[in-house]
Amino acid sequence: MRLVFAGTPEVAVPSLDALIASGRHEVVAVVTRPDAPAGRGRRMVASPVAERAAEAGIEVLRPRHPRDADFQARLRELAPDCCPVVAYGALLPKSALDIPAHGWVNLHFSLLPAWRGAAPVQHAILAGDEMTGASTFQIEEGLDSGPVFGVVTEAVRPTDTSGDLLTRLAFAGAGLLSATMDGIEDGALFPQPQPADGVSLAPKINVEDAELHWTAPAMRVDRVVRGCAPAPGAWTLFRGERLKVMSVALRPERTESAPGLLETAKNAVYAGTGSHEVELLWVQPQGKKPMKAADWARGARIGAGERLGA
């Protein structure tokens, strides 16, 4: 089939690579978000998908919005049979959805109908899910509500961050998306409606959502740290300034202490929660690079009774 691939971040690149390498399909163009400022110099940078497409000699389309008339005219000229999508980052209007003969097929990183929305992997970790996966589905005007072509499952490991889990799903999902394109081309694969039960939503995680509340149980603190890593990054206050908490370890053998209360040892630093203490492993003080929490504690000269949090 003739394909126009839509995607933007690094997590979409494995799927683009899989389709290019499939031998069955021709990726005639990619659609991605416009170049955006990045880094200290705020210079304009192309998306990872745009960079990979350029390397492969594939046309790159960067509409400000997919409803733009010029973009839709070019899409009609390209005459794709199907438009596979991975984390494109913009809502698709019906006028664009109707152009390819087989519509737009999205790879979503959850087992639908669970975790519809922008941050399915983060919410799976925050909720303590033991199993998640990826789904391919036909895009319609609702939020991730279209009929499903296929799924792959993936266990959530006890120490997984969102970054860890998303990386694994990106590669597992790439195979699923390629197989879905094969099945559509063969006429052997038909999407099935999502069940009405089990719907949950996964809105974007913002900085405010990533604040740690030390009155919560240790397990909840651990999930927020892992679910918000690498972005936006869990944080707390220390001496009135933000301190990023990049990783912690559950230490059920530790005793209870006041929420947020810091306790230092020779090579470790602990913080009280609503249950038992957790060990802080890596932190990032405001304006500084990430460092081992024990090194931070020594440099900060933490005094008796000092706490994390407001």
LINMO-V929641 format. One record per helix or strand. SS is the DSSP state (@ for helix, = for strand). FROM is the first residue (numbers start at 1). LEN is the number of residues. If there is no record, write none. Layout:
# LINMO-V929641
SS_FROM_LEN ; SS_FROM_LEN
This chain:
# LINMO-V929641
=_2_6 ; @_10_11 ; =_26_6 ; =_36_3 ; =_43_3 ; @_48_8 ; =_59_3 ; @_69_10 ; =_82_5 ; @_94_4 ; =_104_5 ; =_116_1 ; @_120_7 ; =_131_8 ; =_148_8 ; @_162_25 ; =_192_1 ; =_201_1 ; @_208_3 ; =_211_1 ; @_218_10 ; =_235_4 ; =_241_10 ; =_256_1 ; =_261_4 ; =_269_3 ; =_276_1 ; =_278_8 ; =_291_2 ; @_293_8 ; =_307_1
